[in-house]
């Protein structure tokens, strides 16, 4: 294996890793975008256990179902 092939493989692995990470963090992005009340907990749950399909789906449902944070005007 020459240097160009090795470089191409490394670049491919980095791109694939970024894509996988982006997919795994979709529930977190949704929670942040919706300004969900528990977005920190959703992030932690998703980050720590998001690699399992069932917990990723649970984090996704939680992010969608969580109530939005309401700002009180005094």
C-alpha positions, -999 to +999 in steps of 0.1 A: +000+000+000+015+033-010+012+066+006-017+079-016-038+049-009-033+052+028-041+089+027-073+082+007-084+056+032-078+079+062-098+107+045-126+082+038-127+070+074-128+106+087-156+115+064-176+083+073-170+091+110-183+126+107-214+114+089-221+087+115-216+113+143-239+137+126-266+110+123-261+100+159-266+136+171-299+143+153-319+141+185-297+166+201-300+190+171-337+187+172-338+194+210-316+224+206-335+237+176-368+234+194-353+249+226-365+218+245-367+222+282-345+191+288-320+197+259-290+191+282-303+158+295-313+148+259-277+156+248-262+136+276-285+106+271-280+107+233-242+111+236-237+084+262-262+058+249-270+070+214-250+042+198-277+017+207-307+019+183-333+017+210-318+046+230-313+067+199-350+063+191-359+071+227-337+103+225-354+112+192-389+108+207-379+127+238-365+156+217-396+158+197-421+154+226-403+176+251-420+209+258-404+241+246-387+263+271-409+293+278-394+327+285-413+347+311-415+384+306-416+404+338 
